[in-house]
Amino acid sequence: FDRSSLVNVIVGAGEAQKEFVAYGPIISARSEFFRRALNGKWEEAETRVVKLPEDDPETFRLWLNFVYTNNLATNGEDGKAYEEMSIEEAMAVRGAEYIRLSKLYVLAEKLQDCAVKNAVLTAIWDLSEEGRTCGSDGKWVIPWTQEIGILYEGTPQNDSIRRLVVDLWSAVSTESMIKYYENLP
């Protein structure tokens, strides 16, 4: 174990700022962003400190956990309790999970980590599939306006996640789309 390979990653700003210690070779192997920052003639390569002031510490924690475990440590609900929820309750619970996943996807885009992006894409699909049984009317619980806004603001135009969102929304009734149209990006 080589201590000189450790990297301090400072995430967030102000009171919300958190510092993470990571093993440079591991995060560099997963992220083109870190590979470039920690090699060459960059300040970060010398100081072994990378600052991400615009990012959310909790989202970075999820990313770092995935890098080390290859497992998404988000909500982890199995969907069984959702069958007993109203569609509104299911939307609130699922919405919080979609927000976490959306933020993680955008961070993975920034860090250039395709493995995390693919895992999140799959998790969003799986979550929407589980959501088919939510509520008494069997409506899907899919990424909604806030999550779509996060994804569209943080990804390039032809990104796979945008295509998935469009595909999921293609199953939504016209009257539901009209009802929420003004809130969509």
Order of alpha helices (4+ residues) and beta strands (2+ residues): beta-beta-alpha-alpha-alpha-beta-alpha-alpha-alpha-alpha-alpha-alpha
